[in-house]
Amino acid sequence: MISPNIIAKPNMKFSSSPGAPEVEIPPRPTAIEPQLDLIPIELRERNQWVCWRYSWERGRWNKKPINAETGIPASSTGVDTWRSFECASKAYESGNYEGIGYAFAADDP
């Protein structure tokens, strides 16, 4: 089993439990570069943005939301973990993240 403190790497082998067969991790997907200038202004004005990174979990690659300001995990439902478009786009452009995402809310227009 992979410890949460270990970063999974392509072709790394691990087993889910002692004695279980080893599984090889496939290569990390290639993220599509976002076209930030094409995102509608109505969405940019809302503070509902996160960054994300790929993370190997439960046998597949997942997009894990990250708070763009703090770098700690964000939540798709945790308003306090969302940031402005400006903050998320600057964090993405720093090269530390694989993308940005918009968190949908009940009060969206």
C-alpha positions in Angstrom: 0.0 0.0 0.0 1.3 3.5 -0.8 1.7 5.8 2.2 0.1 9.2 1.8 3.6 10.7 2.2 4.9 8.9 -0.9 4.6 10.6 -4.3 3.5 8.0 -6.8 5.6 7.8 -9.9 4.9 6.2 -13.3 6.0 2.5 -13.4 6.3 2.4 -9.6 5.0 -0.9 -8.3 3.0 -1.3 -5.1 0.6 -3.7 -3.5 -2.7 -2.8 -1.8 -1.9 -5.1 1.2 0.8 -7.5 2.3 0.7 -10.5 0.0 -1.4 -8.8 -2.6 -0.1 -8.8 -6.2 1.9 -5.7 -7.2 0.3 -3.2 -9.5 2.2 -0.9 -11.8 1.2 2.8 -11.8 0.5 4.0 -15.3 2.1 7.3 -16.5 0.6 10.5 -15.1 -1.9 12.0 -17.6 -0.9 15.1 -19.5 -3.0 18.1 -18.4 -4.4 20.3 -21.1 -3.1 23.9 -20.7 -6.1 26.1 -19.7 -6.9 29.0 -22.0 -7.4 31.5 -19.1 -8.2 34.4 -21.4 -11.2 32.6 -22.8 -12.9 32.1 -19.4 -16.0 34.3 -19.2 -15.7 37.4 -17.0 -18.9 36.4 -15.1 -17.0 33.3 -13.8 -13.7 35.2 -13.2 -15.5 37.7 -10.9 -16.6 34.9 -8.5 -14.3 33.7 -5.7 -14.9 30.1 -6.5 -11.5 29.0 -7.9 -9.0 26.2 -6.9 -5.9 24.8 -8.5 -5.4 21.1 -8.9 -2.7 18.4 -9.2 -3.0 14.8 -10.3 -2.8 12.3 -7.4 -2.7 8.5 -7.6 -5.4 7.1 -5.4 -7.5 4.0 -5.3 -6.0 2.6 -8.5 -6.3 5.7 -10.7 -5.2 9.2 -11.3 -7.4 11.9 -9.8 -7.5 15.7 -9.9 -7.1 16.8 -6.3 -8.2 20.4 -5.6 -5.7 22.6 -3.9 -6.2 26.0 -2.2 -4.4 28.4 -4.6 -3.3 30.6 -1.7 -2.2 28.1 0.9 -1.2 25.1 -1.2 -3.2 22.8 1.1 -6.1 20.5 -0.1 -9.2 22.4 -1.1 -12.8 21.1 -1.2 -15.3 21.3 -4.0 -17.9 22.1 -1.4 -15.7 24.1 1.1 -16.3 27.8 0.3 -13.5 28.8 2.7 -11.0 26.8 0.5 -11.9 28.7 -2.7 -10.0 31.8 -3.9 -10.3 34.5 -6.6 -9.6 33.8 -10.3 -6.6 36.1 -10.0 -5.1 34.1 -7.1 -5.7 30.8 -8.8 -4.4 31.8 -12.2 -1.2 33.3 -10.6 -0.7 30.2 -8.6 -1.2 28.0 -11.8 1.3 30.2 -13.7 3.9 29.6 -11.0 4.2 26.1 -12.4 3.3 24.3 -9.1 -0.1 23.1 -10.4 -1.4 21.2 -13.3 -4.6 23.3 -13.8 -7.3 25.5 -12.2 -10.9 24.7 -11.6 -14.1 26.4 -10.9 -16.1 25.2 -7.9 -19.8 25.3 -8.6 -22.1 26.6 -5.9 -25.9 26.6 -5.2 -26.1 30.4 -5.7 -24.4 30.4 -9.2 -26.3 32.4 -11.7 
